[in-house]
Amino acid sequence: MNGLIKGKEVHFDDEYLHVKLEDGRIISTPLDWYEPLKKASIDELKNYKFICRNTGIEWESIDYHLNIESMLAFSLQKVA
């Protein structure tokens, strides 16, 4: 990975975290992989912001941070 994976939007449904990237791709991973997010309320989940030049996501109210490149790498490991 080259560190240039940048997020544009974050969405949730009952099972998945979806991150739309600046290049148009969408990464979808199970919420079960992120215990703090799984336990969070809808209002807390919607209260995110991009950090580190849009390469990470922060949910300040639940003190949780997610690196988008790591999210993608982890999802590829799970598939392999």
LUMLUMBA-550879 format. One record per residue: x, y, z of N, C-alpha, C in turn; residue number from 0. Coordinates in Angstrom, 3 decimals. Layout:
<recs>
     n.east    n.north       n.up    ca.east   ca.north      ca.up     c.east    c.north       c.up   num
          X          Y          Z          X          Y          Z          X          Y          Z   NUM
...
</recs>
This chain:
<recs>
     n.east    n.north       n.up    ca.east   ca.north      ca.up     c.east    c.north       c.up   num
      0.847     -1.180      0.000      0.000      0.000      0.000      0.893      1.244      0.000     0
      0.417      2.295     -0.624      1.270      3.459     -0.784      0.873      4.645      0.079     1
     -0.132      4.496      0.947     -0.519      5.578      1.833     -1.371      6.655      1.197     2
     -1.785      6.465     -0.036     -2.578      7.481     -0.722     -4.063      7.129     -0.765     3
     -4.472      6.170      0.024     -5.875      5.778      0.063     -6.616      6.761      0.962     4
     -7.494      7.557      0.355     -8.169      8.632      1.081     -9.676      8.465      1.019     5
    -10.321      8.677      2.150    -11.760      8.553      2.241    -12.482      9.821      1.828     6
    -13.725      9.629      1.388    -14.572     10.746      0.979    -15.889     10.749      1.754     7
    -16.460      9.552      1.988    -17.741      9.426      2.692    -17.740      8.143      3.508     8
    -18.520      8.126      4.580    -18.704      6.939      5.408    -20.205      6.676      5.521     9
    -20.587      5.411      5.344    -21.985      4.994      5.479    -22.032      3.696      6.269    10
    -23.157      3.438      6.892    -23.374      2.219      7.653    -24.705      1.612      7.269    11
    -24.786      0.294      7.396    -26.081     -0.363      7.401    -26.080     -1.301      8.605    12
    -26.990     -2.223      8.671    -27.087     -3.086      9.847    -25.860     -3.971     10.057    13
    -25.136     -4.253      8.985    -24.024     -5.193      9.073    -22.661     -4.642      8.679    14
    -22.629     -3.588      7.862    -21.360     -3.176      7.259    -21.017     -1.700      7.463    15
    -19.717     -1.465      7.491    -19.134     -0.127      7.410    -18.707      0.041      5.953    16
    -19.167      1.086      5.305    -18.833      1.369      3.904    -18.060      2.691      3.865    17
    -16.898      2.657      3.241    -16.106      3.872      3.073    -15.897      4.106      1.585    18
    -16.434      5.211      1.102    -16.217      5.606     -0.295    -14.906      6.371     -0.363    19
    -14.054      5.947     -1.276    -12.744      6.569     -1.429    -12.807      7.710     -2.431    20
    -11.809      8.582     -2.368    -11.764      9.721     -3.288    -11.705      9.288     -4.744    21
    -11.161      8.087     -5.012    -11.068      7.604     -6.395    -12.325      6.863     -6.855    22
    -13.371      6.834     -5.998    -14.644      6.231     -6.379    -14.859      4.805     -5.892    23
    -13.792      4.120     -5.484    -13.966      2.767     -4.949    -14.686      2.825     -3.608    24
    -15.304      1.713     -3.228    -15.963      1.598     -1.932    -15.424      0.365     -1.222    25
    -14.985      0.547      0.020    -14.549     -0.557      0.865    -15.696     -0.838      1.831    26
    -16.127     -2.087      1.896    -17.183     -2.488      2.827    -16.647     -3.618      3.696    27
    -16.717     -3.437      4.998    -16.254     -4.461      5.931    -17.305     -4.648      7.018    28
    -17.384     -5.859      7.588    -18.379     -6.118      8.629    -18.153     -5.264      9.876    29
    -19.235     -4.730     10.416    -19.137     -3.981     11.676    -18.625     -4.864     12.803    30
    -18.836     -6.179     12.699    -18.349     -7.109     13.718    -16.836     -7.021     13.900    31
    -16.123     -6.532     12.903    -14.675     -6.401     13.000    -14.256     -5.241     13.905    32
    -15.169     -4.353     14.217    -14.855     -3.141     14.981    -15.786     -3.054     16.187    33
    -15.434     -3.678     17.268    -16.299     -3.770     18.449    -16.813     -2.405     18.921    34
    -15.956     -1.368     19.013    -16.468     -0.056     19.445    -17.534      0.512     18.507    35
    -17.398      0.277     17.214    -18.394      0.769     16.264    -19.676     -0.051     16.363    36
    -19.526     -1.344     16.570    -20.692     -2.219     16.694    -21.550     -1.836     17.903    37
    -20.902     -1.394     18.968    -21.602     -1.021     20.198    -22.149      0.410     20.162    38
    -21.694      1.212     19.213    -22.063      2.629     19.152    -23.492      2.819     18.650    39
    -24.088      3.935     19.053    -25.425      4.293     18.559    -25.304      4.844     17.131    40
    -26.436      4.907     16.461    -26.462      5.481     15.105    -25.954      6.923     15.128    41
    -26.367      7.693     16.114    -25.900      9.087     16.208    -24.388      9.149     16.381    42
    -23.834      8.245     17.179    -22.378      8.220     17.358    -21.680      7.810     16.067    43
    -22.226      6.845     15.362    -21.626      6.400     14.099    -21.626      7.511     13.055    44
    -22.692      8.284     13.021    -22.785      9.374     12.042    -21.871     10.545     12.384    45
    -21.405     10.598     13.612    -20.567     11.703     14.081    -19.082     11.362     13.897    46
    -18.666     11.241     12.647    -17.271     10.935     12.323    -16.640     12.135     11.629    47
    -15.336     12.107     11.559    -14.624     13.077     10.727    -13.379     12.410     10.174    48
    -12.967     12.868      9.000    -11.725     12.368      8.414    -10.549     13.090      9.058    49
     -9.492     12.346      9.290     -8.281     12.891      9.901     -7.075     12.500      9.049    50
     -5.947     13.078      9.341     -4.679     12.739      8.679     -4.798     12.801      7.157    51
     -5.244     13.952      6.675     -5.392     14.178      5.228     -6.320     13.150      4.580    52
     -7.400     12.827      5.294     -8.447     11.907      4.820     -7.991     10.453      4.704    53
     -6.900     10.081      5.360     -6.448      8.695      5.344     -6.945      7.923      6.559    54
     -7.603      8.605      7.476     -8.146      7.963      8.669     -9.499      8.545      9.014    55
    -10.221      7.811      9.866    -11.546      8.235     10.315    -11.533      8.255     11.832    56
    -12.127      9.303     12.399    -12.199      9.424     13.851    -13.653      9.555     14.286    57
    -13.994      8.802     15.329    -15.261      8.946     16.037    -14.901      9.444     17.428    58
    -14.863     10.745     17.582    -14.377     11.362     18.810    -15.219     10.972     20.022    59
    -16.529     10.883     19.852    -17.403     10.613     20.995    -17.192      9.227     21.593    60
    -16.667      8.292     20.795    -16.381      6.961     21.334    -14.875      6.681     21.373    61
    -14.076      7.705     21.097    -12.615      7.616     21.134    -12.101      6.451     20.287    62
    -12.502      6.459     19.016    -12.098      5.383     18.110    -11.569      5.977     16.819    63
    -10.458      5.389     16.332     -9.817      5.841     15.104     -9.598      4.640     14.196    64
     -9.743      4.862     12.911     -9.563      3.781     11.944     -8.751      4.297     10.774    65
     -7.665      3.599     10.463     -6.831      3.923      9.317     -7.426      3.218      8.098    66
     -7.740      3.949      7.053     -8.414      3.388      5.884     -7.525      2.382      5.171    67
     -6.244      2.635      5.063     -5.333      1.694      4.421     -5.295      0.371      5.194    68
     -5.283      0.446      6.513     -5.300     -0.766      7.335     -6.615     -1.514      7.176    69
     -7.700     -0.779      7.055     -9.018     -1.382      6.838     -9.005     -2.202      5.544    70
     -8.453     -1.639      4.492     -8.376     -2.331      3.209     -7.447     -3.545      3.309    71
     -6.295     -3.384      3.912     -5.341     -4.490      4.049     -5.944     -5.637      4.851    72
     -6.641     -5.318      5.931     -7.260     -6.332      6.776     -8.347     -7.076      6.007    73
     -9.121     -6.345      5.205    -10.182     -6.993      4.427     -9.586     -7.935      3.386    74
     -8.444     -7.590      2.823     -7.787     -8.465      1.851     -7.244     -9.719      2.532    75
     -6.738     -9.593      3.749     -6.247    -10.758      4.507     -7.382    -11.723      4.797    76
     -8.553    -11.186      5.155     -9.706    -12.026      5.485    -10.177    -12.823      4.277    77
    -10.011    -12.257      3.074    -10.449    -12.922      1.852     -9.471    -14.024      1.454    78
     -8.198    -13.771      1.674     -7.147    -14.729      1.248     -7.146    -16.011      2.039    79
</recs>
